[in-house]
Amino acid sequence: MLEIRDIHKTYAGQPLLEGISFAVSRGETACLLGPSGSGKTTLLRIVAGLEEPEAGRVLWDGENITHLPPHRRQMGVVFQDYALFPHLTVAENVAFGLRMQGWSPHEQRRRVREVLAQVRLTGFEGRRVTDLSGGEQQRVALARALAPRPRVLMLDEPLGALDRALRETLLEELREILHSSDVAAIYITHDQEEAAAIADRVLILHGGKIVRQGTPHEVWTDPGSLWVAQFLGVGNILVGKWRPSANSPFLETELGTFPLSCPHSHQDGELVGAVLRPSAVEESPAGPIRSRVTDVLFQRERFKVCLENSLCAFLPRPPRVGEVITLRLTAPLQCLGPAPAGSKGGGIR
């Protein structure tokens, strides 16, 4: 098991990582998700031994490896830009780490065949990497990282340079490869859909800390805070005053007062944030939300309808831009807890 304990790092005199701690088991893929500048790549470099933390430790099965050089950590890294050797063939690229570790030529050839089959590149051994497509080059980079049988595999935005269709295909293959390899994996991305597709566990970084972690389903259904919900784009964010009621509380907003599902304790009038899920909105003549349509986007089998009041809804039929529509809620708002002063709501991204 890989353990990260209380890692601290500053950049340009400002805290970048503040007490980061988590563990990754063999066969588990943990995804570090966060905006640019949140410290994801720096944390990966610390785990790989390419940077030193200012405080904290990196352990493997209880052994402190914080100060071990990279080549002694038995870790593989896959980068967004592939970092392949253009003058070498596919087989020579994949065998590079094996040669550095002193594997015999026979063992190198056998292992190269194994990992190329694993990434579905059998028969590509003699090709120049410069003649391959982007997706094929990324498979070679993955095969090279897997070849020495690393105990930890780290992937830094590995699919960022690929088009959407290819990215979706490789995500499915990559998840299968990672699980079959039984390797502890850390996957870095800023793309929420990519994280949901690849990860067994998602860790969201913000302000130098892990602000939410759990399975993709747990994180998306219960963001836990206003910032996480806005970052993930889980739905319309409404900010208003918490109002008590005999049965369940309400949220008093500029758009109206709505029922609220809230497990927290709040004071009457306290400013809180809540999410209005897209699945909890439908057109209805008697609905309390009435607004003019400003934009309509087709998104696979449904229409994202943006309104003048800054809300968005996913509807089965496309209204006209400029048309006034009326919506009702089919479920209560989901409370996200206290909202900082000055917080604003927003539509689904």
Wavefront OBJ file of the C-alpha trace (Angstrom):
o trace
v 0.000 0.000 0.000
v 1.141 3.535 -0.856
v 0.681 6.047 1.962
v 0.981 9.829 1.762
v 1.229 11.363 5.228
v 0.893 15.057 6.071
v 2.667 16.399 2.961
v 3.453 20.131 2.940
v 4.881 22.206 0.081
v 5.042 25.906 -0.718
v 5.428 27.655 -4.052
v 6.663 31.238 -4.444
v 6.292 31.673 -0.699
v 2.654 30.581 -0.694
v 1.267 27.275 0.661
v 0.541 24.828 -2.174
v -0.004 21.574 -0.275
v -1.078 21.728 3.362
v -1.125 18.447 5.239
v -2.141 16.134 2.390
v -2.753 12.557 3.576
v -4.268 9.547 1.810
v -3.492 5.930 0.906
v -3.816 3.870 -2.267
v -4.099 0.084 -2.163
v -2.858 -2.413 -4.745
v -5.340 -2.625 -7.608
v -6.974 0.697 -6.690
v -7.075 3.790 -8.895
v -7.218 7.044 -6.948
v -7.941 10.146 -9.002
v -6.624 13.546 -7.919
v -9.140 16.035 -9.260
v -8.846 19.786 -9.011
v -8.465 23.056 -10.914
v -5.171 24.174 -12.443
v -2.749 25.300 -9.753
v -4.252 23.121 -7.017
v -0.999 21.166 -6.555
v -1.939 17.888 -8.286
v 1.214 17.581 -10.396
v 3.460 18.752 -7.563
v 2.023 16.020 -5.344
v 2.637 13.434 -8.065
v 6.248 14.607 -8.422
v 6.740 14.269 -4.663
v 5.401 10.703 -4.731
v 7.644 9.877 -7.704
v 10.702 11.338 -5.976
v 11.164 14.161 -8.491
v 10.579 16.769 -5.751
v 11.125 16.780 -2.000
v 8.303 17.723 0.390
v 9.014 20.383 3.005
v 7.280 18.165 5.563
v 5.552 14.812 5.572
v 6.363 11.306 4.379
v 5.784 8.902 1.494
v 5.594 5.229 2.501
v 5.247 1.892 0.726
v 4.007 -0.985 2.902
v 5.119 0.987 5.943
v 8.652 1.681 4.638
v 9.640 5.352 4.474
v 10.689 6.077 0.871
v 10.481 9.885 1.099
v 14.161 10.387 0.358
v 14.764 7.452 -1.989
v 15.851 8.502 -5.522
v 13.245 7.966 -8.254
v 14.951 4.927 -9.822
v 14.735 3.007 -6.524
v 11.024 3.608 -5.893
v 9.686 1.134 -8.488
v 7.175 3.645 -9.818
v 6.047 4.347 -13.359
v 4.870 7.685 -14.732
v 2.782 8.403 -17.848
v 2.691 12.027 -19.026
v 0.277 13.921 -21.273
v 2.960 14.521 -23.919
v 3.938 10.789 -23.957
v 7.704 11.582 -23.525
v 8.669 8.809 -25.966
v 12.063 8.549 -27.649
v 11.401 9.474 -31.307
v 14.534 7.744 -32.641
v 13.565 4.370 -31.128
v 11.028 1.768 -32.245
v 7.970 0.834 -30.201
v 9.731 -2.226 -28.767
v 12.871 -0.218 -27.943
v 10.807 2.428 -26.155
v 8.958 -0.182 -24.095
v 12.181 -2.041 -23.258
v 14.049 1.100 -22.163
v 13.317 0.738 -18.435
v 13.969 -2.999 -18.545
v 17.391 -2.418 -20.061
v 18.210 0.167 -17.364
v 17.281 -2.422 -14.708
v 19.550 -5.064 -16.225
v 16.958 -7.457 -17.663
v 18.440 -9.949 -20.124
v 17.647 -9.508 -23.848
v 15.456 -12.635 -23.748
v 13.512 -11.353 -20.709
v 13.151 -7.957 -22.380
v 11.629 -9.433 -25.548
v 9.215 -11.613 -23.568
v 8.065 -8.750 -21.342
v 7.707 -6.337 -24.288
v 5.430 -8.853 -26.042
v 3.352 -9.219 -22.859
v 2.723 -5.525 -22.251
v 2.140 -4.695 -25.925
v -0.554 -7.389 -25.956
v -1.977 -5.887 -22.772
v -2.323 -2.449 -24.408
v -3.532 -3.968 -27.709
v -0.452 -3.149 -29.776
v 0.680 -6.649 -30.753
v 2.559 -6.443 -34.081
v 3.696 -2.848 -33.514
v 7.129 -3.801 -32.153
v 9.155 -2.619 -35.166
v 7.272 0.602 -35.879
v 8.701 4.056 -35.286
v 6.742 5.904 -32.638
v 6.656 8.980 -34.884
v 4.494 7.009 -37.337
v 1.822 6.276 -34.719
v -1.399 8.130 -33.931
v -1.788 10.006 -30.654
v -3.798 7.190 -29.111
v -1.215 4.590 -30.183
v 1.626 6.695 -28.780
v -0.173 6.948 -25.446
v -0.557 3.163 -25.396
v 3.202 2.822 -25.970
v 3.855 5.234 -23.085
v 1.580 3.160 -20.855
v 3.282 -0.088 -21.927
v 6.696 1.418 -21.159
v 5.530 2.438 -17.671
v 4.002 -1.007 -16.985
v 6.898 -3.058 -18.368
v 9.143 -3.048 -15.250
v 6.136 -4.120 -13.123
v 5.969 -0.960 -10.996
v 4.280 -1.098 -7.621
v 2.777 2.357 -8.245
v 1.692 3.824 -11.596
v 1.100 7.576 -11.892
v -0.691 9.179 -14.835
v -0.583 12.960 -15.252
v -3.388 14.145 -17.589
v -2.547 11.197 -19.903
v -5.473 11.745 -22.283
v -5.473 15.530 -22.378
v -4.067 15.740 -25.930
v -6.620 13.360 -27.466
v -10.002 14.077 -29.047
v -13.181 13.236 -27.139
v -14.106 10.022 -28.976
v -10.614 8.557 -28.638
v -10.409 9.684 -25.013
v -13.615 7.816 -24.146
v -12.371 4.649 -25.856
v -8.994 4.767 -24.123
v -10.608 5.467 -20.746
v -12.487 2.169 -20.914
v -9.360 0.291 -21.966
v -7.197 2.037 -19.385
v -9.494 1.161 -16.502
v -9.448 -2.499 -17.580
v -5.633 -2.477 -17.894
v -5.125 -0.885 -14.478
v -7.347 -3.410 -12.732
v -5.797 -6.381 -14.518
v -2.315 -5.127 -13.591
v -3.214 -5.027 -9.865
v -1.100 -1.892 -9.517
v -1.734 1.028 -7.174
v -2.485 3.950 -9.498
v -2.724 7.723 -9.066
v -4.513 9.437 -11.936
v -4.412 13.236 -12.291
v -7.022 15.204 -14.204
v -9.075 18.386 -14.086
v -11.888 16.741 -16.093
v -14.786 15.590 -13.910
v -16.210 13.107 -16.438
v -12.787 11.537 -16.915
v -12.390 11.154 -13.153
v -15.802 9.500 -12.841
v -14.977 7.027 -15.624
v -11.524 5.940 -14.417
v -11.462 6.233 -10.634
v -12.285 3.829 -7.837
v -11.887 6.810 -5.500
v -11.846 10.551 -6.207
v -9.882 13.054 -4.109
v -10.684 16.715 -4.789
v -7.931 19.269 -4.094
v -8.636 22.915 -3.302
v -6.699 25.483 -1.341
v -3.893 23.023 -0.631
v -6.191 20.476 1.006
v -8.302 17.460 0.103
v -11.787 18.940 0.489
v -13.796 15.846 -0.507
v -13.071 12.221 -1.225
v -15.066 9.094 -1.930
v -16.257 6.931 -4.797
v -17.364 8.889 -7.894
v -20.997 8.171 -6.996
v -20.551 9.368 -3.407
v -18.829 12.592 -4.440
v -21.315 13.464 -7.198
v -24.428 12.681 -5.140
v -23.129 14.400 -2.002
v -20.546 17.113 -2.851
v -20.409 18.162 0.784
v -19.764 21.860 0.170
v -20.750 24.762 -2.040
v -17.302 24.955 -3.666
v -17.180 21.248 -4.575
v -20.693 21.362 -6.037
v -19.790 24.390 -8.173
v -16.506 22.810 -9.294
v -18.194 19.539 -10.278
v -21.122 21.288 -11.959
v -23.595 18.893 -10.350
v -26.571 21.202 -10.887
v -27.947 24.687 -10.379
v -26.505 26.278 -7.253
v -28.918 28.403 -5.230
v -27.895 30.574 -2.283
v -30.455 31.843 0.162
v -31.703 32.011 3.729
v -32.509 28.861 5.674
v -36.053 28.937 7.043
v -37.441 26.365 9.529
v -40.763 24.572 9.084
v -42.790 22.013 11.001
v -42.035 19.252 8.480
v -38.889 20.241 6.557
v -36.963 23.494 6.106
v -37.182 25.873 3.152
v -34.637 27.940 1.236
v -35.630 31.557 0.649
v -33.957 32.825 -2.539
v -34.311 35.643 -5.059
v -36.160 33.181 -7.320
v -38.634 32.095 -4.670
v -38.905 29.873 -1.599
v -38.318 26.147 -2.136
v -38.434 22.967 -0.013
v -35.003 21.857 1.207
v -33.565 18.471 2.124
v -31.085 19.359 4.869
v -29.265 17.050 7.338
v -27.479 20.006 8.988
v -28.437 22.338 11.826
v -28.833 26.020 10.886
v -30.149 29.192 12.446
v -33.253 30.852 11.032
v -32.067 33.250 8.322
v -28.590 31.715 8.011
v -27.108 31.923 4.492
v -26.755 28.431 2.992
v -26.072 26.936 -0.410
v -28.156 24.274 -2.113
v -28.144 22.351 -5.370
v -31.110 21.959 -7.691
v -30.473 18.713 -9.568
v -31.303 18.719 -13.304
v -33.394 15.590 -12.795
v -35.558 17.459 -10.266
v -36.909 20.046 -12.758
v -39.666 19.726 -15.338
v -41.910 22.009 -17.348
v -45.275 22.693 -15.713
v -47.822 25.507 -16.195
v -48.221 25.747 -12.426
v -44.485 25.804 -11.648
v -43.033 28.548 -9.426
v -40.030 29.263 -11.693
v -40.848 31.362 -14.737
v -38.134 32.757 -17.011
v -37.184 33.519 -20.596
v -34.982 31.078 -22.565
v -31.593 32.556 -23.534
v -29.935 29.499 -25.095
v -30.670 25.885 -26.053
v -27.947 23.255 -26.503
v -28.454 19.657 -27.605
v -26.533 17.279 -25.322
v -27.187 13.679 -26.305
v -30.880 12.730 -25.955
v -31.740 15.929 -24.042
v -31.604 19.699 -24.289
v -29.732 22.002 -21.954
v -31.970 25.046 -21.634
v -30.415 28.212 -20.189
v -32.698 30.846 -18.688
v -32.589 34.582 -18.087
v -32.557 33.993 -14.309
v -29.154 32.209 -14.654
v -30.616 28.736 -14.110
v -30.302 25.840 -16.544
v -32.485 22.783 -16.966
v -32.276 19.568 -18.965
v -35.540 19.089 -20.830
v -36.803 16.500 -23.334
v -38.070 19.138 -25.794
v -36.252 22.225 -27.136
v -38.065 25.495 -26.430
v -37.344 28.494 -28.648
v -34.824 31.123 -27.607
v -36.888 34.030 -26.269
v -39.767 31.782 -25.211
v -40.945 32.119 -21.596
v -41.225 28.737 -19.862
v -42.431 27.671 -16.423
v -40.694 25.010 -14.343
v -41.515 23.125 -11.191
v -39.400 21.093 -8.797
v -40.039 17.360 -8.536
v -37.753 16.963 -5.499
v -36.462 19.255 -2.728
v -33.226 21.201 -3.075
v -30.169 19.475 -1.577
v -28.518 21.543 1.178
v -24.747 22.029 0.859
v -24.192 23.726 4.201
v -23.263 27.305 5.097
v -22.450 29.704 2.264
v -19.781 32.412 2.670
v -21.011 35.984 2.581
v -21.269 37.242 -0.989
v -21.776 33.739 -2.439
v -23.799 33.537 -5.642
v -25.677 30.771 -7.346
v -25.285 29.624 -10.929
v -26.519 27.301 -13.625
v -25.365 23.850 -14.604
v -22.135 23.964 -16.573
l 1 2 3 4 5 6 7 8 9 10 11 12 13 14 15 16 17 18 19 20 21 22 23 24 25 26 27 28 29 30 31 32 33 34 35 36 37 38 39 40 41 42 43 44 45 46 47 48 49 50 51 52 53 54 55 56 57 58 59 60 61 62 63 64 65 66 67 68 69 70 71 72 73 74 75 76 77 78 79 80 81 82 83 84 85 86 87 88 89 90 91 92 93 94 95 96 97 98 99 100 101 102 103 104 105 106 107 108 109 110 111 112 113 114 115 116 117 118 119 120 121 122 123 124 125 126 127 128 129 130 131 132 133 134 135 136 137 138 139 140 141 142 143 144 145 146 147 148 149 150 151 152 153 154 155 156 157 158 159 160 161 162 163 164 165 166 167 168 169 170 171 172 173 174 175 176 177 178 179 180 181 182 183 184 185 186 187 188 189 190 191 192 193 194 195 196 197 198 199 200 201 202 203 204 205 206 207 208 209 210 211 212 213 214 215 216 217 218 219 220 221 222 223 224 225 226 227 228 229 230 231 232 233 234 235 236 237 238 239 240 241 242 243 244 245 246 247 248 249 250 251 252 253 254 255 256 257 258 259 260 261 262 263 264 265 266 267 268 269 270 271 272 273 274 275 276 277 278 279 280 281 282 283 284 285 286 287 288 289 290 291 292 293 294 295 296 297 298 299 300 301 302 303 304 305 306 307 308 309 310 311 312 313 314 315 316 317 318 319 320 321 322 323 324 325 326 327 328 329 330 331 332 333 334 335 336 337 338 339 340 341 342 343 344 345 346 347 348 349
